[in-house]
Structures are given as structure tokens and as C-alpha cells.
Amino acid sequence: MPDDSHERALKALERRGRLRELSPRSGIDFSSNDYLGLASSPQLTEAVAAALQRGVAVGAGGSRLLRGNDPEHEALEDEARSFFGAESCLYFGGGFVANYALFSTLPARADLVVHDALIHASVIDGMRAGKATIAAARHNAPQSFDDAIVRWRAAGGTGRPWIAVESLYSMDGDCAPLADLIAVARRHDGILVVDEAHATGVLGPGGRGLAHALEGAPDVISLHTCGKALGASGALLLAPRVIRDYLVNRARPFIYATAPSPLMAAAVRAALDLVHRTPERRERLANLVAFTGRELERLCGIAPSGSHIQPVILGSDEKAISVAKALVAEGFDVRAVRPPTVPEGTARLRISLTLNAGEEATSRLLDTLATILRKVPA
């Protein structure tokens, strides 16, 4: 039987307006991470059907260190390594487990991990499960990272510093100053870890991410998730070969997990090929981002993020929920994001721009949003 404390905790969340519930898809998509519209595309559907026809298995049947290591996994890793320009690649079942494996396994007890204050929960949980010292740096402030490392050294820190950032932040839509951050890492003989989840397929040369110029360097590790712009699932960890081999031997979330579906590995291979062959998808999305930015500023007086992730910060949980519900009632799938996912006092709408909705639908969304915001008390 569940403990009464669980029910009390749920009721407390409900009183604070923070009770999470699963809700069905409804309305025009302004909330998914399917940025290039690949998830339901005929191209990926056909690629999966073709994979089934050639005998690719739906399930792996075991961990990759047992019988679960399928030729599709190895083909994907080789193609992704080449596509992104890294020395090696390791395919995980998802971005969360990949970050958890990385940060719980690689930094040693004598090391320091300095993370951006807005880093994803998967990194936080991975660091907490690891052995290294942890320090937070101000968001997108390279000097804050540098200062944290200097303080740690002055206090007797003897290991290696690791810097953990996202290239494009999932709730704010802003980009990390990667050139400055790699300079900090190299000044202190450290390693830069870049989560490219929301940039993969969309930003950087050929959709290869914002850290593409750093790929292949011995002091850089990147993570490219497959469940967002690539329209499939899983995550590709790009790193020097020694890092890959160490994770295969030491990362418990990799060793003891059933391998990802070989069929999904085939889907990711097809998605990478589509990203390479259809640059017009990125161009259409970039045009939509520019259009949305202009209209959002004109209609709502809100500064655009400049990316396909546009926050509308409303402050209170109640206001964010109220505005989101009003938009849903008008046929737009926009979700309210509340603490602890975002900092206290910054509850917001997260408007996600994808090729599942064009300029006409986006224009109607912004007109509706402007009307609703005029009615909401300050």
C-alpha cells in the first residue's frame, strides 16, 4: 500500500498549482521538440518500413555487452561519428540516461564539475550520483566558470575540471558562449561537455550543432539527442575513443540496460541522412523563427529569443497556467512550465516552433496570445 505521505505530497503540489498530469495531444503543435517535423514524416515512416523489410529487429533482446549489440547500432555509431566529425560515438536509449551515465561515471573523486545554473536535470542527477565536487556557475557567464575553478584550486583541488553546458537552452532559447567556455576549459586543462539536444539537426553547419567546430577535439564531449529534431529516439554521445571505451566498461546505465531498439537506430540513420539531404527544412524553420520574432515583438512587446524556443515569462504559476489554458481552448497546444523546471518566479509559456505549424498558424497564435495577455492582470 502507498504511504499516506505520497498522497499528502500530491495534495500539497495541487494547492501550489504544481501538480503534474498527463494530457493528450490536442491542437496545433507549439509544444513539441519535433523541430523539423520528422517524427511523423513519410520519409521516416518509409525508412522504418524498409528496415523491417530487410529484417531489422524491433527489440534488441539484451544489453549491448550480451547479445543486444546489433549491426544497426554499430552502423549508426559509425555514420554519426562521421557526420558530426568526432573520433567515436556511443548510442544510448535517451538523452537523460546518456547524461546520467556520463556525469556519474567519468569525473573522478578528485575532479570538479562546474555546471551552468540552468543545466538540464539529467546532468544534475548524474553529477549527484558521481564522486566529483560540484559547483554552479551563473548562466552563460564564462568568468563565473573560471572563478569557480580558481576557488576550487585555491582550496586544494587537485583533479581535472569539467565544464557542463547546453549549446541551446531548452527553456530560454538562448545559446552558450562556447568559444569563451572552451578557452576557460583549456586554460585549466579541463574538459568541456556540450549538450546539443535542442541544436542537433537545426543549428550549426549542416545541422551538426553549435559545437561543431570543436568536435573531435580531445578535450570536448558532445551529446546529440535523437528524439527532438531527428524525430526518433535515443542519444549519440560523441567523444574521443578512450572515453567511449571507458563508458562501455564502467557506465552502469549502459552496461546494465537493454540496448536501444535496432529499428530505432535505423530510424536515426535515416534522420541523419534527411538532415544532410534536405537543408530546406532548416531554412524554412529559420524563416519561421525570424517571422515569429518580429510578430511577437510587434504584437506583445516581448523580445524574441532568436531561436526556435521562445519563452513568454509570466512570473507566477497561476498566470502561466491560466494563459496556457486559454490558448489550448483556442486550439493551440502551448504548455505552461513552472518551477522546479525553471527558477522560482519565472513560470512561463514555452512556445516551440516546428515545421508542424507554419506562418499562418503562428500568426493566429500570436494574435490570440496578445489578446489574452491584454486581459491578464499585471
C-alpha positions as CSV (number, residue, x, y, z in Angstrom):
1,M,0.0,0.0,0.0
2,P,1.3,3.5,-0.8
3,D,2.3,5.6,2.2
4,D,0.0,8.4,3.2
5,S,2.9,10.8,2.7
6,H,2.6,10.3,-1.0
7,E,-1.0,11.5,-1.1
8,R,-0.2,14.4,1.2
9,A,2.7,15.4,-1.1
10,L,0.4,15.3,-4.1
11,K,-2.2,17.4,-2.4
12,A,0.4,20.0,-1.5
13,L,1.5,20.2,-5.1
14,E,-2.1,20.7,-6.2
15,R,-2.6,23.5,-3.7
16,R,0.5,25.2,-5.1
17,G,-0.7,24.7,-8.7
18,R,2.3,22.4,-9.5
19,L,0.6,19.1,-9.8
20,R,1.7,17.4,-13.0
21,E,-0.7,15.5,-15.1
22,L,-0.5,13.6,-18.4
23,S,-2.7,15.2,-21.0
24,P,-3.4,14.1,-24.6
25,R,-2.1,15.8,-27.7
26,S,-4.6,18.4,-28.7
27,G,-4.5,21.4,-31.0
28,I,-1.8,22.9,-33.3
29,D,1.7,21.9,-32.2
30,F,3.6,24.6,-30.4
31,S,5.0,22.5,-27.6
32,S,6.9,19.5,-29.1
33,N,10.6,19.3,-29.9
34,D,9.9,17.9,-33.3
35,Y,11.5,21.0,-34.8
36,L,12.0,19.7,-38.4
37,G,8.7,17.8,-38.5
38,L,10.4,14.5,-39.0
39,A,8.6,12.4,-36.3
40,S,5.6,11.8,-38.4
41,S,7.2,12.4,-41.8
42,P,6.6,9.9,-44.6
43,Q,10.4,9.7,-45.1
44,L,11.0,8.3,-41.6
45,T,7.9,6.0,-41.9
46,E,9.2,4.6,-45.1
47,A,12.7,4.2,-43.7
48,V,11.3,2.2,-40.8
49,A,9.2,0.1,-43.1
50,A,12.2,-0.6,-45.3
51,A,14.3,-1.6,-42.2
52,L,11.6,-4.1,-41.2
53,Q,11.6,-5.5,-44.7
54,R,15.3,-6.1,-44.6
55,G,15.0,-7.9,-41.2
56,V,15.9,-5.3,-38.7
57,A,14.6,-6.4,-35.3
58,V,12.2,-4.3,-33.2
59,G,13.8,-5.3,-29.9
60,A,17.5,-5.8,-29.0
61,G,16.9,-8.7,-26.7
62,G,19.6,-7.8,-24.2
63,S,22.3,-5.4,-23.2
64,R,24.9,-4.5,-25.8
65,L,27.5,-6.4,-23.9
66,L,25.5,-9.5,-24.2
67,R,23.5,-10.4,-27.4
68,G,21.9,-6.9,-27.8
69,N,24.7,-5.4,-29.9
70,D,23.0,-5.1,-33.3
71,P,24.7,-4.2,-36.7
72,E,22.2,-1.2,-36.8
73,H,23.7,0.2,-33.6
74,E,27.2,-0.1,-35.0
75,A,26.3,1.3,-38.4
76,L,24.6,4.3,-36.7
77,E,27.6,5.0,-34.5
78,D,29.9,4.9,-37.4
79,E,27.7,7.2,-39.6
80,A,27.1,9.6,-36.7
81,R,30.8,9.8,-35.9
82,S,31.5,10.7,-39.5
83,F,28.5,13.1,-39.7
84,F,29.4,15.1,-36.6
85,G,33.2,14.9,-37.1
86,A,34.1,13.1,-33.9
87,E,36.6,10.3,-33.2
88,S,33.9,7.9,-31.8
89,C,30.2,7.6,-30.9
90,L,28.2,5.6,-28.4
91,Y,24.4,5.2,-28.9
92,F,22.2,5.4,-25.7
93,G,18.5,4.8,-25.3
94,G,17.9,8.5,-24.5
95,G,19.4,11.8,-23.6
96,F,18.6,11.6,-19.9
97,V,20.3,8.2,-19.4
98,A,23.3,9.3,-21.6
99,N,23.9,12.4,-19.4
100,Y,23.4,10.4,-16.3
101,A,25.9,7.8,-17.5
102,L,28.5,10.4,-18.5
103,F,28.4,12.5,-15.3
104,S,28.1,9.6,-12.9
105,T,31.0,7.7,-14.5
106,L,33.7,10.0,-16.0
107,P,34.6,12.8,-13.5
108,A,36.7,11.3,-10.7
109,R,36.6,11.9,-7.0
110,A,39.4,14.5,-7.2
111,D,37.7,16.3,-10.0
112,L,35.4,19.3,-10.2
113,V,32.3,19.7,-12.4
114,V,31.2,23.3,-12.9
115,H,27.8,23.4,-14.5
116,D,25.6,26.2,-15.8
117,A,22.9,27.2,-13.4
118,L,20.3,26.3,-16.0
119,I,21.7,22.9,-16.9
120,H,19.3,20.0,-17.6
121,A,18.0,17.8,-14.7
122,S,19.8,14.8,-16.3
123,V,23.1,16.4,-15.7
124,I,22.2,17.4,-12.2
125,D,21.2,13.8,-11.3
126,G,24.3,12.4,-13.0
127,M,26.6,14.7,-11.0
128,R,24.9,13.8,-7.8
129,A,25.4,10.1,-8.4
130,G,29.1,10.7,-9.2
131,K,32.1,11.3,-7.0
132,A,33.4,14.7,-8.1
133,T,32.9,18.1,-6.4
134,I,30.0,20.1,-7.9
135,A,29.8,23.9,-8.4
136,A,27.2,26.0,-10.2
137,A,28.2,29.0,-12.4
138,R,26.0,31.9,-13.4
139,H,24.1,31.3,-16.6
140,N,26.1,31.9,-19.8
141,A,28.9,33.7,-17.7
142,P,32.3,32.3,-18.7
143,Q,34.0,34.3,-15.9
144,S,31.8,32.6,-13.3
145,F,33.0,29.2,-14.6
146,D,36.6,30.4,-14.4
147,D,36.2,31.8,-10.9
148,A,34.7,28.5,-9.7
149,I,37.7,26.6,-10.9
150,V,40.2,29.1,-9.4
151,R,38.4,28.9,-6.0
152,W,38.5,25.1,-6.1
153,R,42.2,25.1,-6.9
154,A,42.9,27.6,-4.1
155,A,41.1,25.3,-1.7
156,G,43.3,22.4,-2.7
157,G,41.5,20.9,-5.7
158,T,44.0,18.6,-7.5
159,G,42.0,16.8,-10.2
160,R,40.6,17.9,-13.5
161,P,37.8,20.4,-14.0
162,W,34.8,19.6,-16.2
163,I,32.5,22.3,-17.7
164,A,28.9,21.2,-18.3
165,V,26.7,23.4,-20.6
166,E,23.9,23.2,-23.1
167,S,24.6,24.8,-26.5
168,L,20.9,25.9,-26.8
169,Y,19.0,26.1,-23.5
170,S,15.7,24.3,-23.6
171,M,13.6,26.7,-21.6
172,D,15.2,30.1,-22.5
173,G,16.1,29.5,-26.1
174,D,19.5,31.3,-25.7
175,C,22.9,30.0,-26.8
176,A,26.0,29.3,-24.7
177,P,29.2,31.3,-25.5
178,L,31.1,28.2,-26.5
179,A,34.3,29.9,-27.7
180,D,34.7,31.5,-24.4
181,L,33.9,28.4,-22.4
182,I,36.4,26.2,-24.3
183,A,39.0,28.9,-23.6
184,V,38.2,28.5,-19.9
185,A,38.4,24.8,-20.1
186,R,41.8,24.8,-21.9
187,R,43.2,27.5,-19.5
188,H,42.7,25.0,-16.7
189,D,43.4,21.7,-18.6
190,G,39.7,20.8,-18.3
191,I,37.1,19.1,-20.4
192,L,34.1,20.8,-22.0
193,V,30.9,18.8,-22.2
194,V,28.2,20.3,-24.5
195,D,24.6,19.0,-24.6
196,E,23.5,19.8,-28.1
197,A,20.0,18.4,-27.6
198,H,18.0,21.3,-28.9
199,A,20.5,22.4,-31.6
200,T,21.1,19.0,-33.2
201,G,19.7,18.9,-36.7
202,V,18.8,22.6,-36.7
203,L,21.8,24.8,-35.9
204,G,25.4,24.8,-36.9
205,P,26.9,23.8,-40.3
206,G,24.5,21.3,-41.9
207,G,22.6,20.9,-38.7
208,R,25.6,19.5,-36.9
209,G,25.2,21.6,-33.8
210,L,26.7,24.8,-32.4
211,A,29.8,23.0,-31.1
212,H,30.6,21.5,-34.5
213,A,33.9,23.5,-34.7
214,L,35.0,21.8,-31.5
215,E,34.0,18.2,-32.4
216,G,36.9,15.8,-32.5
217,A,39.0,17.7,-30.0
218,P,40.4,15.6,-27.2
219,D,39.0,17.9,-24.5
220,V,35.4,18.0,-25.9
221,I,32.5,15.7,-25.4
222,S,29.1,16.4,-27.0
223,L,25.7,14.8,-26.8
224,H,23.2,14.8,-29.7
225,T,19.8,13.5,-28.8
226,C,17.7,11.8,-31.4
227,G,14.2,12.4,-30.0
228,K,13.9,16.1,-30.9
229,A,14.7,17.5,-34.4
230,L,15.8,14.0,-35.6
231,G,12.2,12.8,-34.9
232,A,13.2,9.4,-33.4
233,S,14.6,8.5,-30.0
234,G,17.9,7.8,-28.3
235,A,21.1,9.8,-27.9
236,L,24.5,9.9,-29.5
237,L,27.5,10.6,-27.3
238,L,30.5,11.9,-29.3
239,A,33.9,11.7,-27.7
240,P,37.5,10.5,-28.0
241,R,37.8,6.7,-28.4
242,V,39.2,6.3,-24.9
243,I,36.1,7.9,-23.4
244,R,33.8,5.7,-25.3
245,D,35.7,2.6,-24.3
246,Y,35.7,3.7,-20.6
247,L,31.9,4.2,-20.7
248,V,31.4,0.7,-22.2
249,N,33.4,-0.7,-19.4
250,R,32.3,1.4,-16.4
251,A,29.0,3.2,-17.1
252,R,26.4,1.2,-15.2
253,P,23.4,2.8,-17.1
254,F,25.0,1.5,-20.3
255,I,26.2,-1.9,-19.1
256,Y,23.1,-3.0,-17.4
257,A,20.4,-1.6,-19.7
258,T,18.8,-3.4,-22.5
259,A,20.1,-1.9,-25.8
260,P,18.0,0.6,-27.7
261,S,15.7,-0.8,-30.4
262,P,17.7,-1.7,-33.6
263,L,14.7,-0.4,-35.5
264,M,15.1,3.0,-33.8
265,A,18.8,3.0,-34.7
266,A,17.7,2.5,-38.3
267,A,15.3,5.5,-38.0
268,V,18.1,7.7,-36.6
269,R,20.3,6.7,-39.5
270,A,17.6,7.8,-41.9
271,A,17.0,11.0,-40.0
272,L,20.7,12.0,-40.2
273,D,20.6,11.4,-43.9
274,L,17.5,13.6,-44.2
275,V,19.2,16.4,-42.3
276,H,22.1,16.1,-44.7
277,R,20.0,16.0,-47.9
278,T,17.2,18.5,-47.0
279,P,18.7,21.8,-45.9
280,E,15.5,23.5,-47.0
281,R,13.9,22.2,-43.7
282,R,16.3,24.2,-41.7
283,E,15.8,27.2,-44.0
284,R,12.0,27.1,-43.5
285,L,12.4,26.8,-39.7
286,A,14.9,29.8,-39.7
287,N,12.4,31.9,-41.7
288,L,9.6,30.9,-39.2
289,V,11.8,31.9,-36.3
290,A,12.5,35.3,-37.8
291,F,8.8,35.9,-38.6
292,T,7.8,34.9,-35.1
293,G,10.4,37.2,-33.5
294,R,9.1,40.2,-35.5
295,E,5.4,39.5,-34.8
296,L,6.0,38.7,-31.1
297,E,7.7,42.0,-30.5
298,R,5.1,43.9,-32.5
299,L,2.1,42.4,-31.0
300,C,3.2,41.6,-27.5
301,G,6.2,43.7,-26.8
302,I,8.2,40.6,-26.0
303,A,11.8,40.4,-27.1
304,P,12.5,37.3,-29.3
305,S,14.9,34.7,-28.2
306,G,16.3,34.4,-31.7
307,S,15.8,30.6,-31.8
308,H,13.1,28.1,-32.3
309,I,12.4,28.1,-28.5
310,Q,10.6,31.2,-27.4
311,P,9.8,31.7,-23.7
312,V,7.0,34.0,-22.6
313,I,7.8,34.6,-18.9
314,L,4.7,35.4,-16.9
315,G,6.1,35.1,-13.4
316,S,3.5,33.4,-11.3
317,D,2.4,29.8,-11.7
318,E,-1.2,30.8,-11.8
319,K,-0.8,33.3,-14.6
320,A,1.2,30.8,-16.7
321,I,-1.4,28.1,-16.2
322,S,-4.3,30.5,-16.9
323,V,-2.8,31.8,-20.2
324,A,-1.8,28.3,-21.4
325,K,-5.4,27.0,-20.7
326,A,-6.8,30.0,-22.7
327,L,-4.6,29.2,-25.6
328,V,-5.4,25.5,-25.5
329,A,-9.1,26.5,-25.6
330,E,-8.4,28.3,-28.8
331,G,-6.8,25.3,-30.4
332,F,-3.1,25.9,-29.7
333,D,-1.0,23.3,-27.9
334,V,1.1,25.6,-25.7
335,R,2.2,24.4,-22.2
336,A,2.9,26.2,-19.0
337,V,6.4,25.5,-17.5
338,R,6.7,26.0,-13.7
339,P,9.3,25.6,-11.0
340,P,11.3,23.5,-10.3
341,T,11.8,23.1,-14.1
342,V,12.5,26.8,-14.2
343,P,13.6,29.2,-11.4
344,E,11.1,30.5,-8.9
345,G,9.2,33.5,-10.1
346,T,9.8,32.7,-13.8
347,A,6.9,30.5,-14.7
348,R,6.3,30.8,-18.4
349,L,4.9,29.6,-21.6
350,R,7.4,27.7,-23.8
351,I,6.5,28.3,-27.4
352,S,8.2,25.7,-29.6
353,L,8.5,26.5,-33.3
354,T,8.4,23.5,-35.6
355,L,7.6,22.7,-39.2
356,N,4.3,21.2,-37.9
357,A,2.9,24.7,-37.9
358,G,3.6,27.4,-40.5
359,E,3.4,31.2,-40.6
360,E,-0.4,31.3,-40.8
361,A,-1.0,29.2,-37.7
362,T,1.8,31.0,-35.9
363,S,0.3,34.4,-36.7
364,R,-3.0,33.3,-35.3
365,L,-1.3,32.0,-32.2
366,L,0.4,35.3,-31.6
367,D,-2.7,37.4,-32.3
368,T,-4.6,35.2,-29.7
369,L,-1.7,35.5,-27.2
370,A,-1.7,39.3,-27.5
371,T,-5.4,39.4,-26.9
372,I,-5.2,37.1,-23.8
373,L,-2.2,39.0,-22.3
374,R,-4.1,42.3,-22.5
375,K,-6.8,40.7,-20.3
376,V,-4.5,39.2,-17.7
377,P,-3.8,41.3,-14.6
378,A,-0.3,42.6,-14.4
